[in-house]
Amino acid sequence: MLRPPSPHLVVGLGLLALVACGEGDTPLQPTTESAPAGATLAFTSNSWTRRAAYPLDTVPGSFPRGPIDLGAGVVNNSAGQPIVYTIGASDDENCCHIPIGRYNVATDTWSFDRLQDGGVLVYNTNGVTNIGDKLFFPGGYDKTGSYLEITQETRLYDPVAHTVTPKAFMPKGTADGVSALIGGLLYVLPGTCSIEDWCEEEPFRRLFRYNPATDHWVSKKLAPHFHKKGAGGAINGKFYVVGGEETFSRAPITALDVYDPATETWKTLAPVPIGGRMAGAVMRNKLFVLVSTSTGNHLYAYDPATNHWNAKAGPKWGHEALVLVRLADGPHLVAVGGAHFDVALNAFVSNDTELYTP
């Protein structure tokens, strides 16, 4: 059964361009509940606003456990409104044709881009990255064939043409990774490698670099730590990757590693206070990471200038992806994906989308 979406939030006109931007250290505030329909919200600093849930029951083939294992990226539409696109997803049976989700932050509404094949049969990719108003998502677990496999394929999604185009294969089949764009080049640190591709080992820490202009991949140096299902982003021309989990034990990883393309070297910095599977985004030159544990949902911000992590207000729900958007009042983070069990409905339901105000 579909949960009714949160009422729309009127956030004003002039919602525009995606930018890399963090914030100051303000006191923790409680999560903000949805406002009555038609109301205008004055967003509270360091707070979360609950918004419309992913429309679970409109997805063909059903979703026994909701939109999990997805990635997300942002491209502005022709009106300048930021649209969050969710790429790939799975259920508890690693199934099915999942349409690309489209969340309009301005109108607080979800829709789907139903491609010719019905969806994207890949999940837990090595991130989703905006390059020239298109979204690249390399690797992932692929269900295109008769069995599940870790793919080498790089895919390019064009929101205007409504197409997904295959690009050059990665050097190895990988998944569960993190990507960031630096100087027009895509840096990818996978977390898992297909043992069929003669990897050093199935847990993976080999860095790759992709040139969109030449459609060519090269292998770079090993990272100091594994970061399966970690988080990261680019800050001042460097690639920051943090957290994740061990492949077999699923023990949480807290390590933070930074790669400098100018010197082609890695350095280990201050660990995040709580490790584990993460979603992350860069805002105002700080790395924000969202991690869910048995103690709740936590948000931390890392400042490279001080090599220090600060705790921020946590969201109501856990989420699969965290992206940066700009509204009329400045930058915000949008958290999407995830599901929880509703006892009253006796079923899994989608988590509300949530918006963070720094």
Buried (B, 14 or more C-beta within 10 A) or exposed (E): EEBEBBBBBBBEEEBBEBEBBBBEEBEEBEBBEBBEEEEEBEBBEBBBBBBBBBBBEEBEEEBEBBBBBBBBBBBBBEEEBBBBBBBBBBBEEBBBBBBBBBBBBBBBBBBBBEBEEBBBBBBBBBBBBBBEEBBBBBBBBBBEEEEBBBBBBBBBBEBEEEEBEEBBBBBBBBBBBBBBBBEEBBBBBBBBBBEEBEBEEBBBBBBBBBEBEEEEBEEBEEBBBBBBBBBBBBBEEBBBBBBBBEBEEEEBBBBBBBBBBEEEEBEEBBBBEBBBBBBBBBBBEBBBBBBBEEEEBBBBBBBBEEEEBBEBBBBBBBBBBBBBBBBEEBBBBBBBBBBBEEEEEEBBBBBBBBBBBB
